[in-house]
């Protein structure tokens, strides 16, 4: 019985150290400083310019090429989720900086 309790405690500790899959990049994201928004749903993205395109998706990251007529068209944007509420965006319109983005509610029409 004591062996079972120790095993259960070890599994609980591992589960607490590795949170479940709540940190997927899918969802709606906002950049407070610029007012930009984007939405990710699997390989589909609605860009800050409102274009609906596809990109390279994985559960914790996304990469796409900025489409025309958005600026700077043709440049790559890379995003990586940090936790449930935050991601970092680099490249593209962020230039050499790293932008911090937060989850936001869906845009209203």
N, C-alpha and C positions, 0 to 999 in steps of 0.2 A: 504494500500500500504506500509506503514512504517513497519508493521508487516511482510510482505513478504520480504522486504529488510533485516530486521534483521535476519530472518530465513535463507535467502540465505547467508548472511555473516557468520552465525554460522556454516552452512554446509561447507562453504569454509575453515573456520578455522580448522574444524575437518579433512577435507581431507588433508590439508597441514601438520597437525600434524601426520597423519597416511599415509605415502606414499603408493601408489598402490603396487601391487604385484611384483615389480621389484627386490626384494631381495631374489629370490629363489636360492637355492644352486646348481641347475643344471648348468652345464657349465664346462669350463676348468680352472684349478687352478694350480698355480706355487708357489714353496717355494724358494725364492731367495737365501737363505744361503746354501741350499743343492743341488739346481738345480732339485729337484724332481718335477714331474708333475702328475696330476690325472684328470680324467674327470668323471662327474656325469650326468646321464640322467635318471631321475626317479629312480627306484631301481637298475639300472645298473651302475657299476663303472668300469673304467679302472684304475687299481691301479698304484702306482709309479713303480712297477715292470713289468707293462705291462699286467697283468692278467685281463681278463674280467670276473667279477663275479657279484653277486647281494648282496645287503645289506638292511638294515632297513632305509627306506627313509621317510622323511617328508619334506615339502616345505622349511623349514629353517634348517634342520639338516640331517645328514647321519651317520650311524654306520655300520662298517663291521669288519669281522675277517680276519686278514692277512693270505692269502693262502700260502701253501708251493709252491715253494721253497724260497719265499721271507722271509726276516728276520725282525722281530722275528715272525715266523709263529705261528698262534693260538692266538695271542694277538689282543684285540679289539682296533679299531681306531674310535674316535668320532669326528665329525666335526659339527660346528655351524656357520651359516652365520651371519655376523655382519652388513653388509650393501651391497650395490650393488657390491662393489669391493673387499671386505675383508671377510675372515672367519678364525676361530680358529680351530686348530686340536690338540687333546690330545690323549694320550695313544699310543699303538703300538710302532712304531719306534721313536715317540717323547719322549718316556720314561715318566719322571715326568714333563717335560716342556710343555708349551703351545706354539705351533708354529703359527705364523701369515702367512696366505697364501693369495695371491692376484689372481684375474682373469688374465688369459693370453690367447693369441690366440691359436687355435687348433694346435697341433703338425703337422709338415709337414713330409711327407714320404720321 
